[in-house]
Amino acid sequence: MLMYLTSWEERLVPELHEKHDRPGFRLQIRRTWKGYDFGILNELTDEGLVNAGNRSKSASFTDEGMAKALELLKQYGITLERHDGEEAGIDGTK
């Protein structure tokens, strides 16, 4: 959950626009810095919640990892705020 709260969305291919004929194709990925205990990062990787195995300084969330983080946020009553200052739903949407 903490990793999700300190994460950001990153566009995979900046010049590629979303196409409706490709359901499930994701143009963005949620990333977080690897400033966490490597034992915990390894456990989360083994559980399939994050991808932290490469040499980069950040890790990416899997779909399962994002779902688990959002579930925990909801469980603890934490709402997210959109960039425009309005309160968002637990999934980041209004």
C-alpha positions in Angstrom: 0.0 0.0 0.0 2.8 2.4 0.9 4.6 1.6 -2.4 1.3 2.5 -4.3 0.9 5.8 -2.4 4.5 6.8 -3.5 4.1 5.6 -7.1 3.5 7.3 -10.4 2.1 6.4 -13.8 4.6 6.3 -16.7 3.7 6.1 -20.4 5.4 3.1 -22.0 5.5 4.5 -25.5 5.0 8.3 -25.5 4.1 8.6 -29.2 1.6 5.6 -29.2 -2.0 6.5 -28.7 -4.6 4.3 -27.1 -6.6 2.2 -29.5 -10.0 0.8 -28.7 -9.4 -2.3 -30.8 -6.8 -3.6 -28.4 -8.6 -4.4 -25.1 -6.3 -5.1 -22.2 -3.3 -3.4 -23.9 -1.8 -1.0 -21.4 0.0 2.1 -22.5 0.9 3.1 -19.0 2.6 1.3 -16.1 2.6 2.2 -12.4 6.2 2.5 -11.0 7.7 3.1 -7.5 11.2 3.7 -6.3 13.1 0.7 -4.9 13.9 2.5 -1.7 12.4 -0.3 0.3 14.0 -3.3 2.0 15.2 -5.7 -0.7 13.9 -8.7 1.3 10.4 -7.2 1.1 10.8 -6.3 -2.6 12.0 -9.9 -3.3 8.9 -11.3 -1.5 6.5 -9.1 -3.4 8.2 -10.1 -6.6 7.9 -13.8 -5.7 4.2 -13.3 -5.0 3.7 -11.7 -8.4 2.7 -8.3 -7.0 5.7 -6.2 -8.4 8.4 -6.6 -10.9 11.6 -5.5 -9.2 14.2 -7.9 -10.7 16.0 -5.7 -13.2 18.8 -3.3 -12.5 16.7 -0.1 -12.7 16.1 2.0 -9.6 12.3 1.5 -9.8 9.9 -1.4 -9.6 6.6 -1.8 -11.5 3.3 -3.0 -10.2 1.6 -6.0 -11.7 -2.1 -5.9 -12.2 -2.5 -8.1 -9.1 -0.2 -5.8 -7.1 -2.3 -2.8 -8.1 -5.5 -4.6 -7.1 -4.0 -5.6 -3.8 -2.8 -2.1 -3.0 -6.2 -0.6 -3.9 -7.9 -3.2 -1.7 -5.7 -2.2 1.2 -6.4 1.5 0.7 -10.1 0.8 0.7 -9.8 -1.4 3.8 -8.1 1.4 5.7 -10.5 4.1 4.4 -7.8 6.0 2.4 -9.1 8.0 -0.5 -6.9 9.3 -3.2 -6.8 12.9 -4.5 -6.7 13.7 -8.2 -4.2 16.3 -9.5 -7.0 18.8 -10.0 -7.7 18.9 -6.3 -10.9 16.9 -6.4 -11.4 13.8 -4.3 -11.1 10.7 -6.3 -12.5 7.2 -5.7 -10.3 4.4 -4.4 -9.2 3.5 -7.9 -8.1 7.1 -8.7 -11.2 8.0 -10.7 -13.8 10.5 -9.7 
